[in-house]
Amino acid sequence: MSEWRKRNDALGTVNRGDACESGLCTLCRADCKGKCETWMSSLVGRKMLYPRDFGTITSGSANIDASGVGYHTLRIQGYAHGAHGLAEGLTDNADDCIFPNVDIETSFGNNVKTKSRIPMMTGALGSTFIAAKYWNSFAIGAALAGFPIVIGENVVGVDKEAVLKDGKITKAPELDRRIEVYQQYTRDGYGAIFVQLNVEDTRNGVAEYVIDKYGDDVIIELKWGQGAKDIGGEIQVKSLEYAQFLARRGYVVDPDPMKESNVKAFKAGAIKSFARHSRLGGTDAATTEELQEGFMEQVEYLRGLGYKRISLKTGAYGMKALAMALRFAADAKLDLLTIDGAGGGTGMSPWNMMEHWGVPSLQLHAKAVEYANILDKMGIEVPDLSFAGGFAREDHMFKALALGAPYVKLVCMGRAPMIPGFVGSNIEGVFHPERKETLNGNWDSLPKTVSELGDTPESIFAGWYDVEEIVGQDEMQKIPYGAVAMYTLADKLSAGLKQFMAGARKFNLSELNHSDLMAANREVASETGIPYMTDALDEEAKEILRKTWLRTVTA
């Protein structure tokens, strides 16, 4: 794997720790004072599309790494002529063919279409305490920007205030809070909220509770796995009492908090925390046929409850599981299938599992497209797809959408959209110390990375007045700064994606395809089927050279 750059002098960004391909640090901290590209984009928005200090500098790309196989070894095509997918009323003149006119709205679903203003969604934000602490920022920001958000697994199971009667939920305050915060700020029918189901959620009656209280406003998502690990989700707790509560609620807790020697070790300080684990799914299916039968029965049951929109999330398993996910989702006529490549994660997955387990994103996604094409040629309708696994920037979005065309409708981002929630909450805690504890703010004063931008919220956040225009001055007092930061990041991603698309002469997402990408080395060309840079359009180029009809001008 390449050594990712920790510092970008042109943008004025730097990573606190080791950098991933996404541009994020391998360990992203809520108290970080900056300043990776995503962190800065949450404050200054579109400004991060351009080099800093304009008028006193020149700048040149340092991204010449073409080694290995990953999204970094895909390059984006640009074209010297044409305009495809212009909206009705626009013409192919230069005044209309400008990047603000690129349409990046998308929709997904089978019988019921769900709209999104930008082709992105969050990853699953479940029982990790980070998700709970910063939910208002995440949810309100996503709702205002008009894209879907996912409530991950185990939210009910870890909630001390949740009430279960005979093993089934009768009260779920944390789940209710998350759903209702998002729904309060959705507008014009854009966006959606997903609720995931794992083994414990299914046993606890999450699906029944949600449909009874919220009807089909919620998309229910079946959970097979994720890119970070091939075991169930985990959280870490530092309270013996809470660890024992989770064990009594039926979770696997490691080490066992009920074991006397572990209790003594915790009280002595040798054991400082406990890991709560979820169970593996599909353990009662010895064959593909048995798994498919159980899957279809579960989908039929959910539809019988009243769910009109059902999705599936799968992880970085091998090719067999990928094929099953695609075929089962197609046969069940699901509304979305999210395919998550190895290496990601928003919680506390075992580190060496993240490093060494599973199929990396580009290879997994390339095979997903190959398999989807097989289904399509068989006359089987391919479900709408979302690709996930290490995405954070607009170039990632373009590449995933073009690679996955025409099936991919959304790009799923896990860690990146959490960063604006962190930085916004930290800033709000400084301006409003009385809210600091509630906000989970980590700063006592503004660090230089923020103060050099401005000394008021209005001067720090590029998206402040856009959000105010949406909600009004009175409601603006209730909007978390983290939500403003989320909106600001989404605006930067939107503008950057539009610029890439305009350069490719594609003014609508439906026009994107493999021809908009090139492989930077022969290995990635072999893995993806995308032609190497000098092979792409080579025959068309040679045909131009051979033509005899081209007009000439006498000197």
N, C-alpha and C positions, 0 to 999 in steps of 0.2 A: 504494500500500500504506500502511496505517496506520503511525503512529509508535508502536511498541510501548513500553509503560511499562518503564523500567529499575528503577523503585523502587516497592515496594508497602508503604506505611506500615502498613497494617492487619495484614499478615503479618510485617512486619519484614524483608522480603527486598530485595535489591538485586542488580543485574547488574553485573559488572565491566566488561563491554563493551557494545556495541550489542545490543539484545534482539530475538529473533525472535518470531514469533507463538506459538511453543511455550513461550515464557518462558525459554528457554535463551539464552545469549550466542551471537552468530554464530560466535565463536571460543571454544570451551570448552577450557580448559587443565587438564592433569592436576595441576598444582601450585597450582590456585586455592584461596584461603583463604576463599571464600564471597562472598556467600551468596544465590544464586538460590533459587527455590522448590524445585526438584528437589534441589539440594545440601542444603538444610535438611531436606527430607523424608527424606533418606537417614540422618539422625541422629535426628530427633525424631518421625518417622513421622506418625501420625494428628493430632498436635498442630497440624500445618500445615494442617489442614482449617479451623481457626478463627482469628479475629483474636487478636492477642497482648494481653497485659496485661488479661485479663478481670477485671472488678470495678472498674477505674479508667477504663474507656474506653466510648465508643459508636463504632460504625463504620458507614460507608455505602459502597456500591459506587461506584467510579470508572469502571467499565466501561460507558460510555455510547456507545462508538464503534460506529456501525452502518454505516460506510462501506465500500465495496469489496466484493469477493467472496472469502471465505475461511471457514474453520471458525469464526473469531471472529464471523462474521455469521449463524451459526445460533444460535438460542436454544432452550433446553430447556423443554418443556411440563411443567406440574404440574397435577394434577387434584384436585378437592375431594371426590371420592367414588370408591368402588370399590376392588377389589383383585384383580389378575389374576396367575395363575401361582403361587399358593401351593403349597408342597410338601405332599405327602400327610401327613395328620395335623394340618395347620394349618387354622384356620377364619378366616372374615372378621371376627373380632372385633378390637378395638383391641390386645389383648394379643398377638395373633399377628402382626398387620400392622406389624411394626417392622423397621427397616432391617437389623439383624443377620440376619434371616430371609430376606433376598434371596439367591437362589442365582445366583452368577456363574460357576459351573463351566461349562466348555464342552468340546466335542470336535469334531474334524474328521477327514475321511477318507472314502474310498469304501468299499471292502470291510473295511478295517481302521480302526477308530476310535482316534484318539489323544486322550487326555484332558489337560485343563489346568485347574488350580485357579482360574486367573484368565484372562480373555480377552485375553492379551497374549503376544507373543513378541519376541525380540530381532531387530534387523536383522542383516545378515551381518557377522560379525566375522572378517575374513580375514587377509590378509598384512600389514596395517598393524601397525607395531611396537607401537602402543597395545594392540591386541588380544592380542598375544603376551605383553606385559608384565603385563597385568592379568587374564589368562584365568582364573586360579584363582578370583579374586573374582567375575568375571562368571558363570562356569559353576557354581560351588558355590552361589552365591546364587540363580541361576535354578532349579537342581535342588531346593534346599530349599523354594523358593516354589512349585515345581510347574508351571513354564511352559517352553515350548520355547526353545532357543537354536540359533543358526545359525552354523556354521563357514563362513566365506566363501571366496571363490576364492583360488587361488594359494598356499595354505599350504604345500603340498609343494614347489612350484617355487622358493620363496625360501628353503627350509630347506637350509642348507649340509650338514647331517648326513643329509639324505635321499639315498638311493642309487637311481639309475636304471640299469637294465641294458637295453640295446637300446631306450632311450627309455621304458621302463616302470618304475614304482616297485617296488622290492623291500624298501625300508626307508624309513619315514616317521615319525621320532620325534616331531616337533612335532605332526603330525596325530594320532598315537596318544595323545600326552599330552592333547590337548584333548578327545578323545572319552572317554578313560578317567576324567579328572577329573570330568566331568559325570556319567557313568554311576555313579560310586562313590557319589554322593549322591542319586540319584533314589529315590523311594519311592512305594509303593502304586500304581505304574503311571501316575503323572502326569508329564507333560512328555515331551520328545523332543529328540533332537539331529539337526540337518540338516547335510549336507555338500554344498556347492555344487560345480557343475561348470561351468567356462568352457572356452574352446577349449584352453588349455594343460593344464588338468586332465584333459580328455578324452584328449588326446594322451599325457599322462603315465600314464594308466591308473589314475586315482584311484578310479573306480567299481569296477573289478575288485579293487583292493587292499582297499577298504573291505568289500565283500561277502565276500571270502575270509576276512577277519580278524574281522569283527563281525557277519556275517550280516545279517538284516533288522531288527536293532535300530536301525539308522540310516536316516533318511529321506534319499534322494538328491534334490537340487534342481538342476534345469536353470536356467541363468542367461541371460536375455535382456538384462537391463539393470537400472538403478536410477534413482532420482529425481535423483541428483546430477549425472549426466553421460550422454551418449550415445556414449561411447567406453569401452574396457575399463578395468579398474581400474588404479590407479597406487599406487606407493609412492615415497618419496624416500630415497636412500642417500647417505651422506657419505664413503663409502670407495671409492676407485678400484678396489681389489682386488675388493670385493664387486660393484661395478657391472660389472666385466669378467666375474666369475663368472656374473652374471645374463644377460649378453649371450651367453656361451657356452652357457648352459642354454636359449637360444632365445628370450628375451624381447626386446622392443623397448626399448632404453635410450636416453634422450635427455638431453644430447647423447651421441653415440656414444663410449663409453669406449675403444674400440679405435682411434679416429682419433688420430694422433700430435699434431695441433695441440690437440686437447681434453685429451690427457694433459699436454702442456706447460702449458696454461692452468690445469688443476687443480693442478699442482704449484706454479705461480706464485701461486695463490690467487684467480685471476679466476673460475674455475668452482669452486663450493663443494659442489655436490651433483649427483646424477644422478637422473632420473625413470625408473622402470621401468614400462612400459605393457603391458597385455594386448591381445590381438587382438580385432577385431570378429568376431562370429558371423554366421552366415547369409549370408556373402558369395557362396556358391556357389548361391544361390537367386535367380533373376531374377524369379520370379513367386510369387504366393501359393500356388499349387498345388505348386510345387517345394518351397517352405519347409514346407508341411504334410506332404508326403511324407517329407522328411528328418526332420521332427520325430517323426512316427509311427514311423519306423524306429528312431530313437534310443530312444524309449520302449519299443518292443518288445524292443530289445536289452537294455535295463536290466531289464525284467521277466524276460527269459531268463536273466540273471545271477542272479536270485533276489530282486530288490527288490520288496517288496509295497507300499511307500509311495513315491510319486514326486510331487514338487511342481515348480512353475514360478515363477520370480521375473521380473517384467517392470517396466519403468521408465516414465518420463513421456513416452513416445512419443505420437504423434497417434492419432486415432480408429481408423485402419486397423489399426495394431499392437495396440491395445487389443482390437478385435474379434477379431483372429486369436488373441490370447492366450486369450480366453474360449472361443472355439469350439474351438481345438485342445485346450485343457485339458479341455473337456467331452467331446470325441470320444475323447480318450485316457483318459478316466476317471481323471484325476489326483486326488490327495488334497487338494491345496491350490494356490491361485493367489494369490500376493502381488502387489499392484498399488501401486507406489511413486510418489507424486507428486513434482513438481519441488521443488527447493530443499534437499533433505536431504543426508545424507552423513556418513560417519564417518571418512573418510580425508583425502586431499589432492587432491581433484578440482579441476580448473582453476576458479578463482574466478569469472571472468566467465561460464563455462559454467553454474555453479550459479545465477548471478544471472539469466541470460537464456535458458537452454535449457528447453524442455519445458513440459508442461501442469501447472499447480499442482494440489495435492491435491484440493481440493473439486470443481473442475470435472471432473477426471479420474474421481474416484470417483462423482460423480453420473451421468456417462455410463456407467460400468461397471455401475451398477444398471439403467439404462435398457436396455443391451444384454443384461444377464442376464435381464431380464423378457421380452425378445424371444425368447431361447432357451427360456425356461420355457413361453411360450405356444405354441412350436413342439413342445412335448413332449420337449425335450432337457434332460436333467438338468444343472443348473448346478453346477459344482464349488464346493466350499467356498472362500471367499475370505478374504484378510487384507488390510486396508488399511494403507498406510504413507505417511509423508511429513510430518514435523514434529509428531509427537504426543509429549506428555510428561506430561499431567495426566489426572485422572479425567474432567473434562468433555470432553476430546478423545475419550476412550474411548467415553463414552456417545454422543456425536454420530456417531462413525464406525460404531458398532454399529447405531444406529437408522437412519442413512442407508442403510447396506448391508443392512438386514434384508430377507429372512431368510437371505441368502447369506453375510454376513460373520460369521465365527466368532472371529476374532482381530484385535487391533490390534497392528501391528508397530511397535516403537519402536527407533530406531537409537541416537541419542546419549544420550537420557535415562538408560537403564539402565547406561550406562558411568560416569556421574558417581559413583554409590556406590562403584564399584570404585576410582576415584581417591581420593576423600576417605577411604575406609576404609583404604586402603594408606598414605596419608600419616599418619593417626593411629596405625596400628600401628607404623610406623617410628619414631615418637616414643617410644612405650612400650617398644619392643624395638629399640633402635639396632643390635643385632647382626644384625637381619633387614632393616635399611633398604635395603641395596643389592639384596638378592634381591627385596624387595617393590616396588622402584622408588619408594620413599617420597621425598618432596620437602621435608619439613619437619624442622627440628632441634628445634622446640618447638611446642606447641599455640598456634595463633593465638587471639586473643580470641574470635572467632566460635565456637570450639569450647570453650575453657576456661570460658566463661560458662555452658555447659550442664552441665559436670561435669569431674572430674579423674581419673576411672577409666573404662575401657571400659564397664563395667556402668552407669555413670551418664550416659554420653554417648549410647549407642545404645538407643533405645526398644525395639528388637526383640531385644536381647541374650538375655534369659531365654526368649523364645519359641524362639529357635534352640537354646539349651541344652536346652530341654525336648524338642526333636526329636532331637538327636544325643546327648545325655547329657553329663555333666560331663567325662568323660575325653576324648571326641572333640572337645569344644568347644575344647580346647587346639590343635587342628589346623585350626580353621575360620578363614579369613582375615577380618579385620575388614571388608574390602570386601564379602565375602559376607553378613555381618551387615547391612551398610548396604543391600545390594541387597534382602534380605528385608524390611528396615524400609520401604524405598520401596514395595515391592510391597504391603505391608500397608496403607500409606496410600492407595495407588491403589484397592485393593480396598474399603476402607471408604468412600472418597469416591464410587466408582461405585455402591455399594449405596445410599448416601444419595440420589443422583440418581434411581436406579431406584425407590426407595420413594416419593419425591415424585411420580413419574409413575405410581404405583400398579402397577408391573410388578415382580413378585417372582421372575421367571425371565427369563433372557436371550432365550428363545424368544418372549417377549411383546413385545419391542421392535419398533417399526415407524416409518414416516414420521410418523405422527400424533403422535409424541412430540417432534417438532421444529417450530420456526417460523423463518421467514426474517425477519431484522432490517431488510431493505430490499427494494425491488421487484426490483432487479437480481439479487440472490441467489435470490429466488423464481423468477425467469425461468430462471436457470441450472440450478436443482436440481429444480424442480417442487414444492418445499416451499412451502406457502402463507405469504404475508406474515402478520405477527403478528395483525393485526385481521381478516384474512380467515379465518384458521384457526378452524374450528368456528363461523363466523359464522352460517351457516344454522341450525345446531342451536340456537344462542343465540336467534335470532329466533323459532324455532318454540316455544321455551319461553315467550317473551313473548306469543305469540298464543294459547296454550292457554287453554281455558275451564274445564278440569277441576281446575286447581290449588286445593288446599284453602286456605281463608282463615280467619283468626282474628278474632273480633269484639273490638274494643278495649274 
